[in-house]
Amino acid sequence: MAKERLYQVGLRHKKSREICNLQVWAKNADEATHKLTGSLIGYHCQYEWRGTNVLYENNQPITREVPE
């Protein structure tokens, strides 16, 4: 079993400048960001990336076990 962490990926709409945050399960921050690249984030997409960070609960990263 592998562990995934819960990440928050910050986005900003290119025209309205509205900010939103999505929660994504991934093995690392690069994977969390890449999951949204090309569909929501990117040159021809409606949103631009603002940052990715791991989410914590009780000073511990939020994790889950997933099959490899």
PLY file of the C-alpha trace (Angstrom):
ply
format ascii 1.0
element vertex 68
property float x
property float y
property float z
element edge 67
property int vertex1
property int vertex2
end_header
0.00 0.00 0.00
1.23 3.48 -0.90
0.41 6.70 0.93
-1.15 9.74 -0.65
-1.46 13.16 0.92
-4.26 15.67 0.55
-3.06 18.82 -1.25
-4.69 22.17 -1.84
-4.09 23.61 -5.30
-4.79 27.33 -5.65
-6.23 28.62 -8.93
-7.20 32.03 -10.34
-9.61 32.52 -13.24
-7.75 34.38 -15.99
-10.61 36.75 -16.92
-12.63 37.29 -13.73
-9.57 36.96 -11.40
-11.77 34.89 -9.03
-9.70 32.68 -6.73
-10.58 29.08 -5.88
-8.82 26.22 -4.13
-9.20 22.55 -5.04
-8.30 19.57 -2.88
-6.40 16.78 -4.66
-5.07 13.42 -3.41
-1.53 12.76 -4.68
1.85 11.28 -3.72
3.60 14.68 -3.90
2.94 18.33 -4.77
4.17 17.94 -8.37
1.71 15.11 -9.00
-1.15 17.10 -7.43
-0.44 20.06 -9.72
0.10 17.88 -12.80
-3.33 16.23 -12.33
-4.92 19.62 -13.16
-2.46 20.70 -15.86
-3.99 20.69 -19.33
-7.57 20.49 -18.06
-7.84 23.49 -15.70
-4.31 24.94 -15.52
-2.28 25.93 -18.56
-1.81 28.29 -21.45
-5.04 27.31 -23.25
-7.03 26.78 -20.03
-9.26 29.14 -18.05
-7.23 29.09 -14.81
-3.71 29.94 -13.75
-1.85 28.17 -10.96
-1.30 30.02 -7.65
0.43 27.36 -5.56
0.19 23.87 -4.10
0.51 22.90 -0.44
-0.18 19.87 1.74
-3.15 20.06 4.13
-2.72 19.31 7.83
-4.98 18.13 10.64
-3.71 18.12 14.25
-0.24 19.14 13.00
-0.02 15.99 10.81
-0.40 15.77 7.03
-3.75 14.30 5.99
-2.96 10.92 4.38
-4.67 7.82 3.05
-3.51 4.36 2.00
-4.00 3.41 -1.66
-3.15 0.24 -3.58
-0.02 0.47 -5.71
0 1
1 2
2 3
3 4
4 5
5 6
6 7
7 8
8 9
9 10
10 11
11 12
12 13
13 14
14 15
15 16
16 17
17 18
18 19
19 20
20 21
21 22
22 23
23 24
24 25
25 26
26 27
27 28
28 29
29 30
30 31
31 32
32 33
33 34
34 35
35 36
36 37
37 38
38 39
39 40
40 41
41 42
42 43
43 44
44 45
45 46
46 47
47 48
48 49
49 50
50 51
51 52
52 53
53 54
54 55
55 56
56 57
57 58
58 59
59 60
60 61
61 62
62 63
63 64
64 65
65 66
66 67
